[in-house]
Every structure is written in C-alpha cells, then in structure tokens.
Amino acid sequence: MGYIVDGRELETDEQGYLLEPDYSEAVVPVIAAAEGIELTDGHWKVVNFLRDEYRENGHTPNFRNMLKGLEDVLPGCDSKMLYALFPVGPAKQGAKVAGLPQPLGKGGY
C-alpha cells in the first residue's frame, strides 16, 4: 500500500501503518481520508498528543493510558468520545492517522 503525500510515497506495513513516523501536518488528512475520518479539532488534539508521546517514549500509550493522558488536552474526554473520533479503536487508529508506526501489543505501553 502506501500513501502519497506532497508528491512522495510513504511506505506502510500490510495494515496501512507507516513504517517510519512522519510528523508533517500534510500526512494526517491523507491517512484520515483513507480511514474515512473527517478531521475535527478533537482529532488534531489526539493526533498531537500521540505524536508527543511517541517522540518522548518511542511508542504510543495503550487505550487506558491514552484516556488518562488526554484529560488535560481534551477536557471531558471519555472512551465514548474517543471511539466517536476513531471508531476502529482510538489507540491503534489514532496512531495510524497521526502518521506513526503500528502500536506495540494491544496499543502501546
């Protein structure tokens, strides 16, 4: 598969996750469109949170830690809200849309 962003092809695994992280803003709408997601401010807050976590820790958090970490970034955030944003699974689909490699295990640490 792969995504074309700004005239360059980004390599993915068989499930559509980037093999190497790409932090450009241009990659997010391309992957979101492929996932059938129409981006909102809430999506961008989650994307930026996941990117920061990946930069700091080398991986993204699992769903439980993601929910806890988003309390300051997205007030009132709960599991229902996250699944409304990323219906396939917030930890995994969120990482994919953020332009990050596939999360470890069940969604990270």
N, C-alpha and C positions, 0 to 999 in steps of 0.2 A: 504494500500500500504506500503510504507516504502522503505528505501534504505539500502543496506548492504555496510558498509564502514569499512575496516580493521577488518572484522570479527564481527562487531557489527551492530545491526539493529537500524536504526534511525526512530522514529515514525513521521508520517506525517498526515496531515488532508486529507480530501477526494480529494483535488485538487493537492496533492503532495508537499505541503509546509511543512517544518519541524515545529514541534510543539515548539521546543526549538532551539535557534540558535546554530550552530556548526561552529566554526571558523577554523577548521583544513583545511589545503590545500587539503587533500585527498577527502573531501566531494564534492568539486567543480567539478572535472572531472566526478564523478559518476552521479551527478544530470544533468550536461551538456549533458552527453551521453544519459540520459533518455529523455531529451528535444530535442535531435537531433542537438546539438550545438557542433561544433568543436572549441575548445578554442584557442584564439589568445591573444597576448599581450593586445589588446584593451579590450577583455573580462575581463582579470585579473585586469586591471585598474578600470573598472566599479565595479567589484566584491569587490575590496579592498576599493573603495570609499563608496559603500553601507554598507559594514561591519563597516567602521569607523563611518558613520552617525548613524547606528543602535546602536553602542556602546555609542556614545555621546548623542543621543536623545531618545533612546528607540524605535525608528521606522525609517523607511526609507522615503526619500523625495518623493513627487509626481513628475510626469514627468517634469514639468516646473522647479521646484527647483533642480531636479537632473541635468537637462541640464545646468542650471546656475552654479551649484557647480562643474561640471566636466570641466569647462573652463580651470582651472589651471592644472588639472590632465591629461586631454586628449585634447591638443590644436587642434583647428579646429573642435571640436566635434559639431555636429548639430543633429537635430532629424533624418535625413536620416541615418546618421552613426549609431546612437543608434538602430534604427529599423533594420539595417543590422546585427547588433550584436545580438539583441534579438527581433526577428520578431513577437513574440506573444504580446509583449509590454515591453519596456525597464524597466519601474518601477517595474512591477509585475514579469516578467520572470527573470529579473536581480536579484531581491531579492531571488527568488526561487533558482537560480543557485548559489547564494552567500551563501546558507545554512541558510537563515533567515526565520522567520515565515512570513505568508501572510501579506502583507501591509494593513494598515487601509484604509477604504473608497476607494477612487479612486487612491490608490498608495502611501498613506502616508500623510504627512503634507503639 
